[in-house]
Amino acid sequence: MTKSTDILSHSEIYIDKTKNLTIDDIIGKNLKFEPNSKKILPYGYSPDFNVWIKFTLQNNSNSILNRIIEYDNPLTTTVNFYDPDKNYQEQKNGLFSKDFTRNSVNPTFEAHLKANETKTYYLNVSSYITTLIIKVKLWQEEAFFNKEVFHQIILALFFGSMLILGVYNLFIFFFTKDLSYLYYVLYIFGIVFHQLVYVGFIKFFIESTQTIHNLIEAASIIVAFPVLALGMFTKTFLQTKQYPKHNLILNAFLILIPIAILFFLFSNGYDKYRNLFTMLLLIYLMYLTLYAAIKRNRQAYFILFAWTIFLTSGMLMFLSSAGIFNIYEHVPYFVEISFILEAILFSIALANRINSLQKEKEEANKKLLDQQKNETKILAKKVEERTVDLTKALEEKSLLLKELNHRVKNNMQTIVSLIRLQNDEVEDERLQDVLMTIQNRINAMSHLHELLYRKDDISSINAFEYFEVLVEEVKYSYQKDIEIILNVKTELRIEDAIYCGLILNELLTNSFKYAFPKKEGNIYINLEKNDNTFLLEVKDNGIGYDKKSIKDNSLGTLLIHTLATQQLDGEIVTDSQDGVKVSITWIDYEKGKDFNS
């Protein structure tokens, strides 16, 4: 026995026009079956009768034979199998069956024959929505498995290729906003869904029999949707408004087909004509493209060949569904190959459209550049004069700003000197401490202006240099053996530097005053930037403190908190368990530059 054998041409056929006969009637009434010699029976749209198929399998060998019976049409709505080993109990495996364990595209059944055994089997098939095309094969198990794997791989490659084309052109639509791409994407997705139903793949994704039933009932929509999308694509791609009469006819088709779909959805007697209008539209689109090519529409040349392929495959699918000619009998994957070739050709046409638009854009840009050159010559002298004026004004502004920073620094130093003189005359230690704190706060701002005065670029400052000056100022004020370790890895914008300087001054003052009763210890200062986030950490290894014993409304604490949370718009975290560690983080929304100290 070969790997696969045609069963239908060796079977007998009985047409049940009553659609009421059971297997008991078929066997018990001794009905007359007609011999059949055809390998395929194309009944077309035939909702008014059932077809009973009777065939006999004989095992002439001395071993057990296990075979697969394949009904080669996934769209037949009812396929019932009757096996004598199971007392001819009905086994349902059609499009509307609830057999969710099936992992093949077509309905299949098992046949087991003992050595030298002969059995007679029956099939009862009907299709009241889809066309009835009967083809039955007998397979060896391994051969059928290999064939089915290959078949599903080919279909998966087809669907994958079409979806990739669809997604690719969808992204182009988002980029170009050209409606031709949108209609083309809708067409591709419509074709993919149509083929999922047409080849029976949809059963792998939808388990609900009612949902599949509803989809088949809406077959006119499934067929018409990609054709309508293709009509809209042709309308925009060929710009048919330049052909008024033909554009009017196309608009009439685009309006008529949705009306026809509604008619076929709500009527039962005209299903055989449900694809007529879509086929007429396909023919007209072919004619319109040919007409545009004759009128020297460059875009029409690219899609004319694609239209030829699409129309041919569409006609062959129509002939197949009507039971007139089954193209799959001669070229198994002709339609899938045609769709992929047609989709590729349309994509090439769309790519050429981009090139044409790009050339038009380049020509327009060239004219614009010529115009701009003329205007540039006229404006060049004025721009040059204005540039000289602005450069002079900028130099004057920079000089004025440096002088302002110098004077602000001198004024602050005068204030600091006055505070020091006053401090020398005061004997109250508490008042002396207050004056020294004020003095250091003013110095924190004064040193910043001094650094700005020495720089040409005042958008940012060297934070290491600035912090180093502040540290030395505080160490000089308190005369304690405290070692301060600086780890500064970034610059600071001027706006942030003034706040960080005041915060650092307050934190260092607190550490010097309260953290080291033995007047020795270490203070660690860390400033770094990760992405757009700054981190300022000040940590000492002093005695720490109890948060309950510290007043939250003291001026120093209030100043630190206000500067960190409101001015820097950051967050502050204090840890006083092992010494005191204050961490302040804030986000810099302007691009800065990092450096290693």
C-alpha positions, 0 to 999 in steps of 0.5 A, spaced: 500 500 500 502 506 498 503 512 503 496 515 501 490 512 497 484 515 494 478 512 497 473 516 493 474 513 487 473 506 490 467 508 494 459 508 493 455 515 493 448 516 496 444 523 495 440 524 501 435 529 499 431 528 505 437 530 510 433 525 515 436 518 514 440 515 520 446 510 519 440 505 521 436 507 515 442 507 511 444 499 513 437 497 514 433 499 508 438 497 503 438 503 499 442 503 493 448 507 492 451 509 486 458 507 484 463 513 484 470 513 480 471 520 481 477 523 486 473 529 487 466 531 487 465 538 487 457 539 489 458 547 490 453 550 494 449 545 496 445 546 502 439 542 500 442 534 501 446 530 505 452 525 501 453 518 504 459 515 502 460 508 503 467 504 502 470 498 504 477 497 506 481 490 506 487 488 509 490 482 505 497 482 510 498 477 516 499 483 520 495 489 523 494 495 519 493 502 522 490 507 517 488 515 517 482 517 513 482 524 511 477 528 509 480 533 505 476 539 506 476 543 512 470 548 511 465 542 510 460 544 516 458 537 518 463 530 517 460 524 520 464 518 520 461 511 522 466 505 524 463 498 525 468 497 530 464 502 534 458 499 532 457 505 527 456 510 532 457 517 530 463 520 530 463 528 528 469 532 526 466 537 521 467 545 521 462 545 527 464 539 531 466 540 538 472 535 537 477 540 540 483 535 541 483 535 533 490 537 531 490 537 524 487 542 519 482 537 515 477 532 519 481 525 520 478 518 523 482 512 525 481 505 521 484 499 524 484 492 520 486 486 523 490 481 519 486 479 513 480 483 515 475 487 511 471 492 513 465 497 510 465 504 513 460 510 512 461 518 511 455 522 512 457 529 509 453 536 508 455 543 508 449 548 508 453 555 509 460 553 505 461 550 498 461 542 498 467 539 495 468 532 497 475 528 497 477 523 501 484 519 502 487 514 506 494 515 509 499 511 513 500 514 520 507 516 519 506 519 512 500 523 514 504 526 520 509 528 516 505 531 510 501 535 516 507 537 519 509 540 512 502 543 511 502 547 517 509 549 516 507 552 509 501 555 512 505 558 518 510 561 513 505 564 509 501 567 515 508 570 518 510 573 512 503 576 511 503 579 518 510 581 517 508 585 511 502 588 514 506 590 520 512 593 516 507 597 512 503 599 518 509 603 521 510 606 514 503 609 515 505 612 522 511 615 519 508 618 512 501 618 514 499 616 507 492 613 507 494 608 501 499 604 507 493 604 512 488 601 506 494 596 504 495 594 511 487 593 512 487 589 506 493 584 508 490 583 515 483 582 511 487 577 507 490 573 513 483 572 516 480 570 510 485 565 509 485 563 516 478 561 515 479 558 508 484 553 510 481 551 516 487 554 521 481 558 525 479 552 528 486 552 532 485 559 535 477 559 536 474 553 540 467 556 541 463 552 535 458 558 536 463 563 534 466 559 528 458 558 526 458 566 527 464 567 523 462 562 517 455 566 517 459 572 516 462 569 510 460 575 505 464 580 510 470 576 511 470 576 503 468 583 502 473 586 507 479 585 504 476 587 497 473 593 500 480 595 503 483 594 496 478 598 493 480 604 497 487 603 496 487 603 489 482 609 489 488 613 494 494 610 490 492 611 483 489 618 485 482 616 481 479 623 482 483 625 476 479 620 472 472 623 474 467 618 471 471 612 473 472 615 480 464 615 480 463 608 478 468 606 483 465 610 489 458 606 487 462 600 488 464 602 495 457 604 497 454 598 493 458 592 496 456 594 504 449 594 502 450 587 498 453 584 505 447 586 509 442 583 504 446 577 504 447 577 512 439 577 513 437 573 507 438 565 506 436 564 499 441 567 495 448 565 498 450 562 492 451 569 489 454 573 495 461 573 492 458 576 486 459 583 487 466 583 490 468 579 484 465 584 479 469 590 484 476 586 483 475 586 475 473 593 475 479 595 479 483 591 474 480 595 468 481 601 472 489 600 473 489 598 466 486 604 464 490 609 469 497 605 466 494 607 459 494 614 461 501 614 463 500 614 471 506 611 473 504 608 479 499 604 475 505 600 472 507 597 478 501 594 481 498 592 474 502 585 475 500 585 482 493 586 480 493 580 475 496 575 480 490 577 485 485 577 480 487 570 477 488 567 484 481 570 486 477 567 480 481 561 482 478 561 489 471 563 486 471 557 482 474 552 487 468 555 492 463 554 487 466 547 485 467 548 478 475 548 478 479 546 484 486 549 483 489 546 489 488 539 486 494 541 481 498 547 485 497 545 492 499 552 495 498 556 489 493 561 492 498 562 498 504 563 493 500 568 489 498 572 495 505 573 498 507 575 491 502 580 490 503 583 497 510 584 495 509 587 489 504 592 492 509 593 497 514 595 492 509 599 488 508 603 495 516 603 496 516 607 489 511 611 491 516 614 497 521 614 492 517 619 487 515 623 493 522 624 496 524 626 489 518 631 489 521 633 496 528 634 493 526 638 487 521 643 492 527 643 497 532 645 491 527 651 489 527 653 496 534 653 497 535 657 491 530 662 494 534 662 501 540 663 497 538 669 494 535 671 501 541 670 504 545 674 500 540 680 501 540 679 509 548 677 510 550 684 511 544 685 516 546 679 519 553 681 520 552 688 522 547 685 527 552 680 530 557 685 531 553 689 535 550 683 539 558 680 540 559 687 543 553 687 547 555 680 550 562 682 552 559 688 555 554 684 559 560 679 561 564 684 564 558 687 567 557 681 570 564 679 573 564 686 576 557 685 579 560 679 582 566 682 584 562 688 588 557 683 591 563 679 594 567 685 596 560 688 600 559 681 603 567 681 606 565 688 608 559 685 612 563 679 615 569 684 617 564 688 621 561 682 624 568 679 626 569 686 629 563 686 633 564 679 635 571 681 638 568 685 643 562 681 645 564 676 651 557 672 651 559 665 648 552 664 646 552 671 642 559 669 639 557 663 636 551 666 633 555 671 630 560 666 628 554 662 624 552 668 621 559 670 619 560 663 616 553 663 612 555 670 609 562 667 607 559 661 604 555 666 599 561 670 598 566 665 596 561 663 591 561 670 588 569 670 588 569 664 584 564 666 579 569 673 578 575 668 576 571 664 571 569 666 564 564 661 564 559 662 569 554 657 568 557 652 573 562 652 578 568 647 580 564 644 586 570 641 589 574 648 589 568 651 592 567 646 598 574 646 599 574 653 601 568 652 605 571 647 609 577 651 610 573 657 613 569 653 618 575 649 620 578 656 621 572 658 625 572 652 630 580 650 631 578 643 632 582 637 630 577 634 625 579 631 619 575 632 613 575 628 607 572 631 600 569 626 595 566 631 589 565 628 582 561 633 579 560 640 577 554 644 580 550 649 576 550 656 580 543 656 582 544 649 586 551 651 588 549 657 593 544 652 596 549 647 597 554 651 600 549 654 605 547 647 607 554 644 607 556 650 612 550 649 616 552 641 617 559 642 618 557 647 623 553 642 627 558 637 626 564 641 629 559 644 635 556 638 637 559 631 634 566 631 637 566 633 645 573 630 644 575 635 639 577 630 634 574 626 629 572 625 621 567 628 617 566 625 610 563 629 604 560 626 598 557 629 592 556 625 585 551 625 580 548 619 577 544 620 570 540 626 572 540 625 580 545 629 584 547 626 591 550 630 597 552 626 603 555 629 609 557 624 615 561 624 621 563 619 626 561 623 632 557 621 638 550 622 634 544 625 637 537 623 639 532 626 634 527 627 640 532 632 643 533 636 637 528 642 636 525 641 629 524 649 628 531 651 630 534 656 625 539 651 622 535 645 621 529 650 618 534 653 613 537 646 611 530 643 610 527 649 606 533 649 602 533 642 600 526 641 599 523 647 596 529 650 593 533 644 590 526 640 590 529 634 593 529 629 599 533 629 605 534 623 609 538 623 616 541 618 620 543 619 627 544 612 629 552 611 628 554 618 628 550 623 623 549 622 616 545 627 612 543 625 605 540 630 600 538 628 593 535 632 587 534 632 580 537 636 575 533 637 569 539 641 565 544 637 562 551 638 566 558 636 565 562 631 570 569 631 572 574 627 577 576 632 582 
